[in-house]
Amino acid sequence: MTRATRVRAVLALAVLALSVTVAVLVPVHLGLDLRGGTQIVLEARDSDAAEADADTTDHTLEVLRNRVDALGVTEPTLTRSGDDRIIVDLPGVQDPREAADLLGRTAQLTFHPVLGAAADGEGAAGKGADGKAADGKAADGKVLRDEAGQPLRLGPAALTGADVADAEALFDTQQARGWFVTVGFDGDGGSGWAGLTGAAACAPPGDPARRIAIVLDGKVISSPQVDPGVGCRTGITGGSTQITGDFGRDEARELALLVNGGALPMPLETVEQRTVGPTLGADAISASAWAALIGAALTSVFIIVVYRLLGFLATVALACYALISYAALAALGATLTLPGLAGFVLAIGMAVDANVLVFERAREEYAAGRRPTVRTALAGGFRKAFSAIADSNVTTLIAAGLLFFLASGPVRGFGVTLAIGVLASMFSALVVTRVLAEYAAGRRALRVRPGRSGIAGHGRVRAWLVRRDPTLMRHSRRWLALSGVALLLAGSGIVVRGLDFGVEFTGGRLIEYATTQPVDADEARAALADAGQPRAVVNTSGDGELSVRTEELSDDEAAEVTAAVAELGGGAETVRDEMIGPSLGEELRTGALIALGVALAAQLVYLAIRFRWTYASSAVAALVHDAVILVGVFAWLGKPIDGIFLAALLTVIGYSVNDSVVLYDRVRELVAADRRKPFRTAANTAILQTLPRTVNTGTGAVFILAALALLGGGALTDFALALLVGIAAGTYSSVFTATPLAIELDARKKR
């Protein structure tokens, strides 16, 4: 065993040991669909600044979403109910009461000059609680008590929370001041802070006028004096400050969270708070778990049949990949939902890709060697496959990072899961698989009988290609014409049938019932499906309480729903019947589209730098081709465009780019080896050489998706169907759309 192998082995053991420890000690949070959670109903109240209507409540909902994201809760559901209520479903929240208090805080942050000390008992006579005069006009000199209880006369607010760019809770280990909050101002806020502190610095030390009052929701949380070293009229520059006080860790973090989340446009009051059960029944969860296990087992068997001993070792490495990914998600406090778990299992199937890339390159090395051995073939396979693995994963990481930083809600959570999957996949293939494979390659059994390794031969797909040697790119324009026809058919489905957006995008109706006797959630779902509402989301909470969320219903349809619930519950009284807004609000959708657009542009730039602009343009065009095909197929089938479909679409985009990158990496290698070879010939050869990898990787993923589609039931069927369509389109487009387009662009550039 070489020194490099020993280092990799120690690294692999260390990571696996850490992953086992985290997986055992850190509990993973289950989502609303698997375990239920806490439901908080907030009601907006009119204020002087805003009236509680639907538009203002929607704006308030987006502020709350930022706070929920900062709470560390992933996969929450926030929905507007009626014009003035917001329903917040939080999975895995440890302290629902604290969460309700935090969500209901107005968080109006202001910075005031101190005019001087007020006489004790002066109070705020003639002013309201917000410091306004009785006639409603703004009044200077309002009186508030500082953190020590001493009354201060404050001037009008010089800065507000709108001038703050970010805030962070930190612990001071050097001066033993405990916890504090750093506040960074934006451009105008920075100059305003310098002006405010510069004016205060003109007062002598010890004078109350040298203080700055920081007020949160009408309460002074800090009123520090400007440091004596700050010059009069100069102020504190740099665009940041620190909020100090007798903060504990939780208080400092809560303050930073409120500042970052922004102020609510109107005050909120908690009107209901309760625990709700899972939105999926036990039967659906059990069926999905079995489907995932069967799909993973079939994929493992397929890899072992194709690559024999090395396939078995790759399966062991994939188990390690699953452990590392699970531990990372648990350590980050991620919340696992059923589609998330299905995507996690799918990622195991797609993580086979890096192993297949290495093994196929090793087969080529073995076939080309004069005196080949399994050890030398493996070394060459890892070396030559590295650039393709690195480029394909870097493009995916770019997309994941931008989705995390630019999007929010479930799209941001998808970026985290995607990044973890990519990094764990690379580690399992390039470290764990390599350690196991190199150890096996050094055994006498493989030196004597290399055929057992699984790489001492062409493999069936490659052997067929060697015999036939087809010239696929002879008529590249015909393939482009076929892709155009596919796009036309998909686009016509979008135009003719339209898109059936789910409740997450369009909103719908919420009906809550009080039943005479408790109703089983699974039975309610089955009854509602028989009543024509198969997509209805059912929640139970307590004895005899049941809520139904559906798309928009007519009065007759609502009556059928009520009758079905009443029959199960021995009678049902309608407690609430309101229209609800979309849980994927306009700001979230806009942020997701912006993040996706920026991610595509970043991938385009990266591919143009690593390859050529013609390659990059073709890869992005193929990606758009796959997305349109997938949306069009769902339009023709009348399937819903919902949050689950969005996750599937993002997965397909990542898969499509990976396929194109692997193919272009081989084209680059062939062109570099023979500059005189025509680009069309090099592209055709690259397709034939990478086709075994494409077929084997796609087949591995199909086993899992077919199991989820046939056995998973419910929403997972649509999720698996979307991925099956997307993977088929991605496999086709990387070969017969991206490559012909690159050939045509290359020819046009030369002309």
Secondary structure, 3 states (H helix, E strand, C coil): CCHHHHHHHHHHHHHHHHHHHHHHHCCCEECCCCCCEEEEEEEECCCCCCCCCHHHHHHHHHHHHHHHHHCCCCCCEEEEECCCEEEEEECCCCCHHHHHHHHHCCCCEEEEEEEEECCCCCCCCCECCCCEECCCCECCCEEEECCCCCEEEECCCCEEHHHEEEEEEEEECCCCCEEEEEEEECHHHHHHHHHHHHHHCCCCCCCHHHEEEEEECCEEEECCECCCCCCCCCCCCCCEEEEEEEECHHHHHHHHHHHHHCCCCCCEEEEEEEEECCCCCHHHHHHHHHHHHHHHHHHHHHHHHHHHHHHHHHHHHHHHHHHHHHHHHHHCCCEECHHHHHHHHHHHHHCHHHHHHHHHHHHHHHHHCCCCCHHHHHHHHHHHHHHHHHHHHHHHHHHHHHHHHHCCHHHHHHHHHHHHHHHHHHHHHHHHHHHHHHHHHCCHHHHHCHHHHCCCCCCHHHHHHHHHCCCCCCCHHHHHHHHHHHHHHHHHHHHHCCCEECHHHHCEEEEEEEECCCCCHHHHHHHHHHCCCCCCEEEECCCCEEEEEECCCCHHHHHHHHHHHHHHHCCEEEEEEEEECCCCCHHHHHHHHHHHHHHHHHHHHHHHHHCCHHHHHHHHHHHHHHHHHHHHHHHHHCCEECHHHHHHHHHHHHHHHHHHHHHHHHHHHHHHHCCCCCHHHHHHHHHHHHHHHHHHHHHHHHHHHHHHHHHHCCHHHHHHHHHHHHHHHHHHHHHHHHHHHHHHHHHHHHC
